[in-house]
Amino acid sequence: MKVIIAKVDETLFSGDAVSLTVPGAEGEMTILGEHEPLVTTLKAGFAIIRSKQEGSSELLVHEVAIPGGLLEVRRDGATIIL
């Protein structure tokens, strides 16, 4: 799935991911590919993106500090707006 983390004038992360874990307003949640669409607010914390490097089965982990924001999930990906 495609994951984008962006501010008004800057993209902090853009890439393919296996999963996205975020601090949701009601608790931590993990989004996987083909997830049901949803929109929710986020608390301050870390967005954790897990992705695979081409030709390898090893997962790469990216952590992005977020001050809170809005998460939109679609069938093909997720966008966090800070």
N, C-alpha and C positions, 0 to 999 in steps of 0.2 A: 504494500500500500504506500501511497505517497504521503509524506508528512512535511508540513510547512509550519515553522514558528516564526512569526513576524511582528515587528513594530510598525508604526505608520510609515517610517522612512528607512527601515532596515530589515533584512531577512537574516534571522539568527541561525536557522537550519532549514534546509530543503533537501530531501532525498527519500529514497525508498527504505522501508522499514518492515520488520517482521512484527513488531509490537511497539506500542506507545503507552507508558505508564505516567499518569498525571495526578496531582493532588486536587481532586474534585471537591466541590463545596460540601458534599455529603460524605467524603472519604476518598481514599485512593482508588483509582480505577485503571484497568488495563484494556486498551483497545487493540483488537486484532483485525486482520484483513476481513472484508465482507461483513463488518460490524453493522448493526442496525443504525440508521441515521439518528443523530441526537445533537442537541445544543445545550451546553451547560456552562456555568461559571466555574472558575478555578481559583484556588487559594494560592498564596505564596508558597514556594517550594521548588522542586526540581521536576522537569519533564525528562523522562528517561526513554531514550529511543534505542531499540535493539535492531541491528541490521546485520545482513550477511555480506561478507566480502566475496566478490566473484571468484569462483573456483575453490571456495573453502566452505566448510560446514561450521566454522567457528563464528560465534556471534560477536559483533562489535557493539560496545555500549557507549552512547553519547549522553552526557548529562548537560542540560541547559537550565540555569537558574531562571525562574520566572517570578514576577512580583504579584501574580494573579492574572486573570484575564478571562478570555472566552474561548471555549473549545467547540468547534463544529466538526462532526463526524459524518462522512458520507460513505457509501459502499466502497468507493475506490481510494479513500484516504481520510486524512484528518488535518485540520488547520487550527492553530492556536494564534489568537490575536491578543497582543499585549497592550 
